[in-house]
Amino acid sequence: MRLSRSLIPTMKENPAEAQIASHRLMLRAGLVRQTASGIYAWLPAGWKVLQNIARIVAEEQEAVGAQAMLMPTIQSADLWKQSGRYDAYGPEMLRLADRHGRELLYGPTNEEMLTDLVRQSVKSYRDLPQILFHIQWKFRDEMRPRFGVMRGREFLMKDAYSFDLDYEGAVVSYRKMMLAYMRTFQRLGVKAIPMVADTGPIGGDLSHEFIILAPTGESQVFYDAAYDDMDFTKEAVDHNAPADLERFFNEVTHHYAATDEKHDEPVWAKVANQREGRGIEVGHIFYFGTKYAEPMGLTVAGRDGTSVIPHMGSYGVGVSRLVGALIEAHHDEAGIIWPDSVAPFKAVILNLKVGDAGCDALCEAAYAAFKGEALYDDRDDRAGAKFADADLMGHPWQIVVGPRGAKAGMVELKRRATGEKLELSLADALAKIG
């Protein structure tokens, strides 16, 4: 993409309405623009980041056997009345009616809809287990939307739902999702700590929130330093044997991890390698048994022919919220520092003298080599403005081409995360970026 022809409207000054770093930087870097309170349009660079995150989330869901699908944003109120949640949900639900007076709603979540879909299709224990997911826009009418995409009214979310014949099967599905989540966050370039969360009247310990460590996080986090050394991407996902999943789950969850609301000082005192920080919640997995299946009449024929109510779980990741959380975890005074896996472009090519034959030729060669994966700053602007925008937008690599270097076939390669600069031939620079 050539920057001179792109809709990436950067801003020099901090917007007055933006209170946190991610909101400021998303506006300044031209990723989003607000169209209504708590509702944002995703501009081209922001949309690329959102798609990269969604792709990684989906890949890790499918790696543990979850099946991708897509459900509508508009749902029938009748389904929510069957579950008992229509009146209980509160004013955050956007309720509406069609021209025939039928009650509808803009979905804040999808337990009811997917329970109904499975109710229509799954009839026997032979059809279980099932794990289905989609990545879809949701709407919750927050009273005070704030912090940009971190707490907006419309948001992109991955939600998955598991259906198992019994509790033991539901535990296996839950552990699969724990593995998928830990791998997902590591691939996104962030440290995520699983915290035991409130299970309400269901009880037990099968509810975890996932907290990304970030200096500007909303919660104080206490955790075991063992999380710093775990490499979740090495965990096998091909077979998902129950014994392997149990080992993995126990290894991850036996370490102490708590937010300030659940911090237990006596237990904390026994942790040998204590770490503290701030954190942002970006995901939640939760086993809820027959909470939805029973009132909605979902049953299957069991192994002995009797009617069985399947056990369910739900598993959410805030995909659009993750964009803000990643920026909160990866930025400096100059701007965003994107992890390679989610950056909108692999690199930016900075032509410091547009119109110079040597600079233009070397930049065009670099641009062609990336095959659409680089941003070419071909604007007829001063070098300082190009450097500032490159740092602001957070491209992992900067290829800087000036007249003197171009004559010798050399470029300056800068790594955004470390500030390291190398003078290399274009071929060597491309090889280093990979």
Number of C-alpha atoms within 10 A of each C-alpha: 16 16 15 12 11 14 13 18 14 16 16 11 9 14 13 7 11 16 13 15 22 26 23 20 27 26 21 23 23 20 26 24 17 13 9 9 15 23 19 18 13 18 16 16 20 23 16 17 22 22 15 18 22 21 14 17 22 20 14 21 26 16 17 20 19 23 16 15 11 10 16 12 15 15 20 18 21 15 18 22 15 15 18 15 14 16 11 10 11 10 12 13 19 15 16 14 12 8 6 6 8 11 14 18 19 20 24 22 21 22 21 23 17 17 21 17 12 16 16 10 9 18 17 16 20 12 14 17 19 17 22 20 24 20 22 19 19 19 21 20 18 16 10 11 17 18 18 27 27 23 18 21 23 20 21 19 22 22 22 25 25 25 26 23 24 19 15 11 18 23 20 20 27 25 23 24 27 23 24 25 25 23 22 22 25 15 20 21 16 19 19 26 29 26 23 20 18 16 15 9 7 13 11 10 12 19 22 21 24 25 28 26 24 21 15 17 18 12 19 18 24 23 23 19 17 15 18 12 7 14 11 19 15 8 15 14 19 9 11 19 12 15 10 15 24 16 11 17 17 12 12 19 15 9 16 24 25 24 22 11 9 14 16 14 8 8 9 17 9 10 15 10 11 15 15 15 16 19 26 28 23 22 24 22 26 21 26 20 19 19 16 24 23 16 12 19 14 22 20 21 18 17 12 8 10 9 15 19 20 27 25 30 26 23 22 23 23 21 26 27 22 26 21 24 27 23 22 25 25 20 19 15 8 15 24 28 24 27 21 17 16 23 24 26 24 21 27 28 27 25 27 24 19 20 12 13 13 20 25 20 13 22 27 15 13 21 20 12 14 15 9 13 16 23 23 24 25 22 18 13 13 12 15 10 11 21 16 13 19 25 24 24 26 28 27 26 26 27 26 25 26 22 19 12 18 22 13 10 16 21 29 19 26 21 17 21 19 9 12 9 15 13 15 17 17 22 14 14 21 16 9 11 14 8
